[in-house]
């Protein structure tokens, strides 16, 4: 899953076995992303996101919920 993080919205693309299963904009808030992540609860997730200033809040939210890899 790749996330292009902006202040007001995030563009997310999710791949399963090299096939795009989701590509679209979400509100720039963790709750919206969490709803999408929950669709993939039976999958091994790897998330990459833009390492700009807007990504720090996303990382903190992933860390709080135990979703961030160290």
N, C-alpha and C positions, 0 to 999 in steps of 0.2 A: 504494500500500500504506500503510495506516495502522496504527500500533502504539500501543496503550495500555500503557505501560510501568509495571510494578509490581515490587517487590523479588523476589517468588517466581515470578511468571508474567507473561506478556505476552499481550494479546489482539490478534490480527492480523486485518485484513480486507484482502483483495486484490481489486482490480477489473481486469478486462481489457475494454476497450471498453465501459465503464459497466456491466458485468455482474459480480456477485460470484462469484468463482471459489474463494475460500477465506475462511472466517470461523471462527476458533476460537482456543483458548488454546494457548500454547506454554510450555514451561518458561522461566523468566527467565534464559536463557543464550544467548549469541550463536550457539553451535553449532547449536542448534535452529532459530534464525531462518535461519542460513546454509543449512541443508538446504532450507528453504522457498524462499529466494531462488534457489537453484540450479535449481528447477523453472522459473524464468522467465528462464533465461540468454539466450534469444533475444529477449527483450523489452527495451524501454527502460523502466527502473525509475525510479519516483519514490517516495521513502519519506518519510512524515511521521510524527513521533512526538511524544509528550507531552514538553514541555520542562521537566519537573520534575527533582528531584534524582536519580531513578533513570535518567534518560535519558543522563546523562553517560557512563556505562560503555558504553552502546550506541553512542553517537557515536564514542567512542574505538575501539571494535572495528570499526565501519564505516570509520573513517579508516585504521586499520592495514591493512585488506584492500583499500583503494583503492575502497571502495564509497560513501564519503561525498562529496557534492558540496560544492564550496566556495562 
